[in-house]
Amino acid sequence: MNSLEQHISSLAKAAVKALYGIDAEDGQVQLQKTRPEFEGNITLVVFPFVKAARKAPAQVAAEIGEWMCNNVQGDNVQCTKGIISKYNAVQGFLNLSISDSFWVEQLESIDADEKYGNYVRYGNNGEQPLMMVEYSSPNTNKPLHLGHVRNNLLGYSIAQIQEANGWKVVKTNIVNDRGIHICKSMLAWLKFGNGETPESSGKKGDHLIGDYYVRFDKEYKKQIAELTAAGKDEETAKKEAPLMQEAQEMLRKWEANDPEVRALWAKMNSWVYAGFDETYQRMGVSFDKIYYESNTYLEGKSEVEKGLASGAFYRREDGSVWADLTKDGLDEKLLLRADGTSVYMTQDIGTAKLRFQDYPIDKMVYVVGNEQEYHFKVLSILLDRLGFPFGKELVHFSYGMVELPNGKMKSREGTVVDADDLMDKMIEDAKEISKDKVNTLQGVTEAEANEIARKVGLGALKYFILKVDPRKNMLFNPAESIDFNGNTGPFIQYTYARIRSVLRKADLTPSQGEGVSQWGEGLCPIERPEDGHRTMGREVLDPKELTLIQRLTEYPQAVRTAGEEFSPAVICNYAYALACDFNSFYHDLSILNEPDADKKALRLLLAKNVAKVLRSAMGLLGIEMPERM
């Protein structure tokens, strides 16, 4: 409940107590935004009080409105005291217009609240609950791609939003650094690499290893074709292809701790990790704790063996271990292969166990694509079956896939868009667009221009991906994302830069202090009557000013809703609406050339707080804001 709702709720409770002797509870006080066809800002639904009042709904609404206004003048029902300026009763709905003095007071309170301009927190009075958010989960056989970009941006933003809502958040990553796919890259490098390294090739380590994963697939398909040409059916050819058999043997050696295989694995993975770190840093995401499948799969195997001993799982004739989930409406799930090697589910069981040992987790959130919904249903059931109390409480944040209009931009495999390529392209596009805005960047060095292009390019990428309902599939269009005139990151960044320019021209730098007194004398002189309400020296706001202040006061609710729904899109929608409101205000009303000192001071205060909230909102999305554009 925001500040306005709290005020109105308290007044409504006092009114029905005084008028009808009703001790109203929070659930009975129903407030909603006034419908556009009626005058007012907020509407009180009075039907819950009609029976006790024994009067018609319209009469109850009018009586409550009169009491809340405290004084009535003429037929227009003008309120002369308190935060309500007027009211109108329509059947069982009381539409309340809020006084300008209240809105100015809200603007000043936003300015004084440092957390409002950083993060709006709703933490418990006691110890903060802990939420762990897992995202990224890359394989060490290839570089991060477009799908990882959406995953990382969603995971990081969700972590920021939940922290803003009072959670203590641990950002975590599980690196899939073992398994048959890793052995494929290792084997291809051994056979075809001739000792190539990132240093000798000039390639990032993750890209280099990805090239050998592709090389394995190319050579493997050749062997399949040769075997099928010799009369083998395709399934048999896939199993009997020498490369696949060698890769499977390498995996068995890895799990048996063969020193040569392990040394090669450690060397090649170290190249990949260095590449990943560089990509994560450019993307602006980070982790508090990284787990590795190579460390967690043994924990998972141990738990599966315990489940086998207890009868929770069963072993087939070939030696493989399975879970029968038919009673849960699912099928049977493989947990250990016949040769004793583990699968992803085994690793996830072990990882979950270790995480809950390491942290007092209250909520565990997995940010994983919607194609894995079945996997996480099974994981929850298996953990519960193994006796872990947190099994049923896991949250799978399921998001949709992301594609490009033409299916690809530039890629080393021809089908996958590398995250690095995508970020390079976005930054280059931002540089090209900035060439058309020479006048706005006069005096900016080349290094500064490049930094602006970096912020704008990555801001365009992040915003375009995050503004879509995360549960939906999406089409990422690079050209649309960097448009300065649409619902884009650059539009909001440009609005922020415009405000910062206005404040610089007004010589209102942060170093001069944040107080209203820095912006001229006499801003809204305040009297404080006995009832505690304010009367302002300037009582009439322009509709554009009023709209902007009201939008600013909605920010805490937007943060709360984004947290409840696990949706960065809520923050995107809010930031876009705020930027649109400011640009409309800026177009119609003068700020620096306003002759009235009170009006100029108020408008500067408005501009300052819009910039502060835009910076905060975009920060929750992981987007940096340039001071100039």
N, C-alpha and C positions, 0 to 999 in steps of 0.2 A: 504494500500500500504506500503510495507516494505522499508527499507533504500535503498536497491539496486534499486528497482523499481522507487523510487523517483528520484534517481540520473539519471537513464537512461531516464525516462520520461522528465526530465528537459533538458537533452542533446538533446533528439530527437526534442523537441519543438524548441530549439534554432537552430538546424540544418535545419529544414524545413523552419524556418523563414528566415535564412540567405541564403539558397539555392533557395527557391521558393516563398518567401514572404507570407508564410502561417502562420496565427495565429492559431495554433492548440489548440483545447480544450482537456481536460482530456479524454473524450470519444473517441477521434480520435487516441490517443496513445494506441495501443493495444500491450501488452506485454504478453509473455507466456514462459514457460520453454522450452528450446531447446530440440528438439526430439533427442533420443539417437543415431540415425544414423548420426547425424551431430555434428561437433565440436562446442562447445560454451556452455554458461551457461544460457543465456536469449536471446529471440528472439523478434525483433520488426517487426510487420506486417506493411508493407509499402503501401499496396493497398489503404488506405484512402487518400494518398497524390499523387497517380499516375496521376489522372485527372488534378490536378492543375499544376503538373510538366511537363505534356505533353511528357512523356518519358516512355519507357518500364519499367515494374516493376523491373527487374533485375538491370537496370541501375540506377533507383532511389535508390534501396537498396544499391548499391555500392557507390553512391555519398554520401548518408547519412552516411554510414559506414566510409568513408574516412574523412568526416568532423568531425564526432564524435571522431575519432582517433586523428585528428589534425595533424598527421604526418605519413608518410608511408615509409617503408623500404622494398625494394625488392619485390619478387613475393609472399612471404608468408603474405603480408599485416600485418606486425608487427607494433603495435602502441607504440610509445615511450613516450607518455605523457598521463596523465589522468588515469582513472580507467579501461579503456578498453585496453587489451593487443593485441587482434587481432580480425578480423571479417571475415565472409564469407557470400556472397550473393547468395541465392538460390531462383530464381524467385522473388516473392514479399516478401521474408522473409530475414531479416538481422539477422544473428546469431552472437552474441557478446560473446567473451571470456573475462572474468573479470580478471584484474591483481591480482597477489598474494598480492601486497601491499595493495589493497583495502580490501582483506579478512582479512589480519592481523590487519588492522585498525578496522574492524568490531569486531574481537575477543577482541581487547583492549577496545572497547566501551562497549561490553557486560560486561567485567570485571568491568568497572567503573560504570555501571548502577545498582544501588542497587535494583531498582524495577524489573529489568530483572531477578534477581535471587530470587525474591519473587513473586510479581504479576505484570503482564504487563498490564497497565491500558490505556484505551482509552476513558476516561471520557470527558464530555462536558466542555467547558471553564466556563460555568455558573453553575447553580445548578444541582447536580446530579439527574437524573431521578430515581424514586423509583419503584422497582419490588418486589412484594410479591410472595414467592414460598411456596405453601402448600404441605406438604408431611407427611407421616406416617399414620394419621387418623385411629388409632386403636380403637377397641371395648374393653370396660372394662369387658368383660366376658371371656377373654382368653389371654394367653401370645402372644407376637409377634412371627410370624412364618416366614418361608422362603420367602413367598411373600412380607412380610413387609421388609425383609432385602433388597431386590432389590429396593423397593420403597424408603426406607430411604437413601440408598447409592446413588441412582439417584438424589433424591431431594437435599441432602446435596451437592453433587458434582456440580449440576447445579447452586446452589446458589453461590458456591465458584467461578465457572467459570464466572458467570454473574457479580459478584463483580469485578473480574479481568478485565472485559471489561468495567468498569466504572459505572455500576449500583450501586445505594445504595440498598442493598437487605435486606428484612425482611423475616426471615425464620419462618414459622408458622405451627401450627398443630391444627387440629380439633379433639378432643377426643369424640368419640361416647359413651357417658356415661349414656344414658337413652334409653328406648325402651323395647320391649318385650324380646329381647335376654338377656338384663341385668336382667330383672325380673326372667328369667329362672334360672340363677345362684343363685340369691337371694333366690328363693323359694326352690331350691334343698338344699342349705345350711341350711335353716330353718328346713327342714324336715329330713335331713340325716347328718347334720354336727356335732351335739352334741357339739356345741360351739368351734369347731376347729379353730385355728388361725395360722398365719404364724409362730409365736413364738412356739406354742405348737407342730406344725407339722414339723418344720424345713424347710418348703418350702417357696420359694419366693411367695409373695402375688398374683402375676398374675398367677402363676402356680396353686396355691391352688384354686383360683376362677375358673380357666379353668377346673380343675377336677370336680367341681360341675356342670359346664355347660354340661360336658360329662355325668355326673350322671343323670341330668335332661333328656337328650336325651334317655338314656338307659331305664329309668323308663317310659318315655312317650311312647316309642315303645312297651313296655310291655302292657300298657293300650290299645293302639291301637289294638294290637293282640287279647286281651281279648274281646274287643268290636266287632271286625270283626268276631271272633269265635262265638259270641252271635247273629250274623246275621246282623250287621250294615255294610253298605258299607264303603270303606276306607275313603272317604272324610268326611262322617258323623262322623266316628270314630275319625278322627283327630280333628274335631271341638268339639266333646262332651267328649273327654278324660278329666277327672277331673284335671289333672296337667295343661293342656293348659288353661282351664277355670280359674283356680286359678291364673295362670301367667297373664292372661289378666285382671283379677280383680285387681291384684297387680299394674299393669300399670295404671289403672284408678285411683287407690288410690294415686299413685305417682303423677300423674298430678293434683290431687285434694289436694296435699300437706298434705297427711295423715302423722302425726308426727312419728308414729312407722315405717312406710315404708321408710320415708325419712331418719330416723336415721340409719336404717339398710343399706340403699343404700350408705350413706356417709361413714359408717365404712368399708364396703366391697370395695368401690372404693378407699379408702385411701390405702388399702393393695395393690391394683392393681397399683396405681400410683407409689408407692415405688418400685415395681418390674419393671415397665416400665423405671423409671429413671436409675436403675442399668443397664438395657439392653442398653439403649441409650448411657450411659457413656462408656460401654465396646465397643460399636459399633463405638464410636467417632463421633456421630452426636448430634446436639443441635438445639434449637429453640429460637427465640427472643420473640415470643408471642404464647401462647397457648389459644385456644378457646375451650369451652365445649358446647356440644349440649344442655345440660341442661340449659344453659344460653341463647342460641341463638334461640331455637325452638319457644319460645314465640314471639320473634321479627318476625319470619317467619309466625306464625299463624296470627299475627296482619296484616302483609302485605297481606296475603291471604284473610283475611276478607275485607280489603280495596278493593282488586281486585274483590271480590264478589259483593261489593256494587257498584262498577263502571261498572260492567257488563263484566269485563275481564274474570271472571270465573263463573261457575254456580253450583247450588246445586241440587242433585238428590233427589228423593222421600224418600230415606232412610236417608237423612240428610248429606250424604258425599258431599264433594266439589271437583269439577273437573275442569281441563282446557281442552278446545277443541282445539287441535293443528292440526286438519285435513287440514286446509288451508295452514299449513306450511309443509305439506307432512308427518306429523307424526300422532300419534293416540291421544286418550284422556288420560290425566294424572291425577291420584288421588293426591290430595293435603291435604285433611283432611278426616279421616275415619268417618263412620257414628256415632261413639261414641265420635267424637270430637278430638280424639288423632291424632297427626301429623305423617308424614312420613319423610324419609330422604330428600326429595325435599324441604319440609317445612323448615327443619333445615338449608339447604344450602342457601335458600333465606335469612333467617335471618342472617346467618353468613356473607354472602356477604355484606349485608347492614351495619353491624357493622364494618366490616373491612374497608370499604371505608369511614366510619365516623371517624375511628381511625387514618387512614394514608392517605396521599395524593398519592394514588397508581396510577402510570402510566401504569403498566402492572401487571395483576393478572394471575399467572400460577398455575394450579392444576396438581400435579404429581399423577395421578391415572391410574390404569390398563385399558387396552383397552376394557375390558368388560363393562366399564362405559361410553363408547362414547355416547351412546344414552342419558344417564342421563345428560351429560353436554351440549348436544345440546338443550335439553329441558330447562335446567337451564338458558342458555343464552337467549332463547326466552322468558321465563317467566319474567326474570328480565327486559328485554326490554319492555315487555307488561305492567309491573308495573311502568314504567316510569324512571327506573334507567339508566342514560346515559352510564354507564360502561357495561351494559348487553351484548352488541355485541362484546366487546373487550376482553372477558375472553379467556384465552388460556388453553386448556386441553392438557397437555403433556401426551400422551397416550403411555404406554409401554406394552410390551408383558409379558406373564407369564413365570415363572421359575420353573423347575422341576428337580428332581434328576434321575439318570439313572435307579435306582431300585424303584423309586417312593417314597422312604422314607429312612431315615438314622436311627434315633431313635426318637420316639415321644410318648407322653403320650396318644394321642388319637388313634394312630395306622395309621393315615392318614396324619397328619400335622407334618412338621418338625419345631420344636421350634427353634427360633433364638439363644437362649442360648445354646441349645444342639449343634447346628451347629458351633458356635464359639468355644465351648469347644473342639469339634472334630478337628477343623482346628489347634488350638494351640497344641493339643496333637500330631497331625501328624507332625507339625513343630519340636516339641521336639524329636520325633523319628528320623527324618531325621538328626537333628543336632548331634545325637550320632555318625553318620558316618563321622562327620567332626571334630573329636577331635583335630586334629593338628591346625586347624585354630582358635580354641577358647581357646588355652592355656592361663592360667592366668585369665580366666574369672570366676567370682564367680557364684554360683548357681543362685543367684538372678538376676545377669546380663544375664545369659543364659536363664532364664525364661522370662525376658523382651524381649530378642531378639526373642525367640520363639513366644511370643505374637504378636510382630510387624510383623513377617514373616507370621504367621498363618492368622492373620486378613488381612494383605496385599494381601495374596494369594486369600482370599475370595473376597475382594473388587475388586481387579483388574480383576479377572475372570468374575465377574458379570458386571462390567462397560465396559469391552473391547468389548462386544457385542453391535451391533446396538440396542439401547434401544427400538425401535419399533418392534423388532422381539421377538418371543418366544425363550427361551433358555433352554439348558440342563446344569445344573451345575454338574460338575464331580470333587469331592474333590481331587481325586488322580492326575488328570491332572493339577489342579489349583496350586499345590504346587511343580511342577516340576521346577528344577533350570536351565533347558536347553531349555525351550520353551518360547512361548509368554505369560509369567506369571509375576505376581508381584514379586515373589522371585528372578527371573532372573534379573529384573531391580534393585531390592534391593541389590543383590549380586554385580552387576556392580558398584553401588554407593559405597558399602563397600570396594570394591577393590580399587577404586579411593582414598577413604579416607585413606586407608592403604598406598598407594603410597605417598600421601601428608604428612602423618605422618613420613614416612621414610625419606622424603626430609626435614623434620623439618619445614613444612610450615603450622603451626597451625594458626587459625584465629587471635590469640592474637598477632602474629607477624606483623599483618597489612595485607592489601589487595593489596598493590601497587606492580607493576611489579618489582620495584627496590629490593624488598625483595628476588627476585628469581635469582639474579645474575646481574652483570653489562652488558651493551651492548646489551640488547634485542632490536633488530630491531631499530638501530639508525635512527632518523627521520630528514629529511630536509624538509622545507616547502617553496617550490618555490612560485613565485608570483601568480600562478594560483590557489593556495590553495591545490593542490593535494600533496600526500606524495610519497616519494621514500624510500624504506626500505633498510637497510643494508643487509638484507637477502631477496632476491627477488624471490627465487624459493621454493615453498612448495612441500612436498611429496604429491602424490594424496590422501593418507589416511588422512593426515592433512587437506587438502583442503576439502575433503568430510565432515569431522567432523565440520569444521568451518561453511561450508554452511548449514549443518543441524542445528547448533545452531542458525543461523540467521532466521530460519524458525519458531522458537518457537512463536514469537508474532502472526504470521498468524495462527498458529494452535490454539492458545487461542481465536483469533477472530472467526475463523470458528466454533469452539466448541460452542461459545456463540450464533452465528447466527443459528446454527442447533440444539441447546439444546442437544448436544451429548458429554458426557464424553468419548465416544469411540474414538473420534478424538484425545484427549489428550493421551489416552492409546496407540494408534497407533504411535503417535509422540514419546512418551517416549521409546517405544520398538525399533523403528528405531534408535533413538539416542544411546540407549544402545548397539545395534548391531554394529553400526558404531564405537563406542568406543572400543568394544572388538576386532574388526578387526584391528583397529589402534594399540591397545595394543599388539596384537599377532605379528604384523609385525615390529613394531618400538620400539626401546628402549627408555625409559624415564630416569630413574635414572642412567643408565650406559652409556648414550650418552656422548661422549667426547667433542663434539662441544658445547660450552657454550650457543650460541644463540639458537641452536636447542633444547637443554635441557630446556632452559627457556621457549621457545615457547610451548613445549610439556607439561610442567608443567602448564602453563597458560591454555592450552587446557583442561587438565584433571580437573583443578579446576573449570572451567566454565561448563564443562559437568556435574560435580557433583552438581553444583549450580542449573542448569536448570532441571536436573532430580529431585532434591529435590522439586523444585517449581512445576513441572508438577505433580508429585505424590501427592504433597500437595493439588492440585486442586481436586484430587480424594479422599482425606481424608486418604491417606496412609502415615504412618510414615516410616522413613528411618533409619535403624540401622547403627551405625558407624562401627560395626564389625559383621561378619557372619562366 
